[in-house]
C-alpha cells in the first residue's frame, strides 16, 4: 500500500507538521513550526489557512497521503471522521465557531498537500436549509445502498453555481465513511477513490445538534459534479 499511502521519508509540508507535533522533528527551513492545537496517538489538529476560528485541520498521526490510500477502507484504521466531529462540535476540544459545521476532504487532484487532512470548517446556512429541505421531500438516502443513486443539486458557497452531490443521512459516525463510500459508490460504479470528495454536515435545529449527519459525496463523473469540498465549506 506504500505507493498510494506514502513513505515516512516523503517531503510534504503537512506530513512535516505531523512529525513535529508527534515526534518533535523540526520541519525543514523555511517551513515554520506548526501550532499543535491537539496531539493524540491517532491524530493531530492544526490551524487551517487562513487562520480563523472556523478553519482547522485534523490529520492522521501516521503516514496517509489522502483518500486514495487503501488503508482507509480496512478495519484497522482509526475513525478520523468521528474524531473530527468530536473536536469540531460545540464543547469539543477545538470547536468550530460557526453556526453550521462542515467536515470535508478533497480528491487527489483538488488538494494542495499530500497528507490526509479533514477540513473542520463552517458551512453556510443555505446549505443546511437545502439538506433539510431535501430530507423533508424524501430525496436523501437513508441507507448506504441508496447513496449512489441519490443525486441532488446544492448551490456552492463560493458563487460557482449548483453542483451535484450524492447525499446520505446517517444517525452517527460510528461506521467508516471511507469504507461505505468504497463499497456502495466507488466500486459498484467503476470509479476511483482518488477522484472522490466527501463532506459531513451535522444536522442542526434551533436548539443545536439534531442527532444525525448528512454525508455528501461527489466527483467529476457526475453531471455538474465536483472533486473539491471547498465549494461548500467556509474558511474565512
TANORJO-V419503 format. One record per run of one state. SS is the DSSP state (h for helix, s for strand, l for the rest). FROM is the first residue (numbers start at 1). LEN is the number of residues. Records with the same first field share a line. If there is no record, write none. Layout:
# TANORJO-V419503
SS->FROM-LEN + FROM-LEN
This chain:
# TANORJO-V419503
l->1-1 + 6-7 + 24-14 + 40-3 + 48-7 + 61-9 + 74-6 + 89-12 + 106-11 + 124-1 + 137-4 + 142-2 + 147-4 + 156-6 + 171-6 + 187-6 + 196-1 + 206-2 + 219-14 + 235-2
h->2-4 + 13-11 + 70-4 + 80-9 + 125-12 + 144-3 + 177-10 + 193-3
s->38-2 + 43-5 + 55-6 + 101-5 + 117-7 + 141-1 + 151-5 + 162-9 + 197-9 + 208-11 + 233-2
